[in-house]
Amino acid sequence: MGFPPVQGLYDPRNEHDACGVGFIAHIKGQKSHAIVDQALEILRNLDHRGAVGADPLLGDGAGLLIQIPDQLFRKWAASEGRELPQPGDYAVAMCFLPQDEAARLFVTEFFEKFIAKEGQELIGWRDV
């Protein structure tokens, strides 16, 4: 079958194997739990493609990149007396913080400093 010809930004010379990578999306952007189920199936099947580190009992951090669950975060924001910008105008960071309180405080202050340095506004911290 072969690759399509050069067109726009596509160049078949850039084609290569993507071992350990899976991608699934609805072509029209429809949100669906079925897509999450299919993505989890991809993750389960990545083991044979090398998606494990040196310890076979631990993964390499592979996970899912999904849309921000806006309703969930709006519910949290309302419970905290905060207001979120429109969907698409805010971001969420998942941070694994130290369990030691002093170390966690150091990391969060450092993180907040760089958020401000980049001209962004921290809306809040949410425990998961």
Long-range contacts (C-beta under 8 A, 24 or more apart in sequence): 19-49, 19-50, 20-46, 20-49, 20-50, 20-51, 20-62, 22-46, 31-67, 36-64, 36-66, 39-64, 39-66, 40-64, 68-92, 73-126, 76-126, 77-123, 77-124, 80-124, 82-123, 82-124, 84-123, 90-123, 94-128
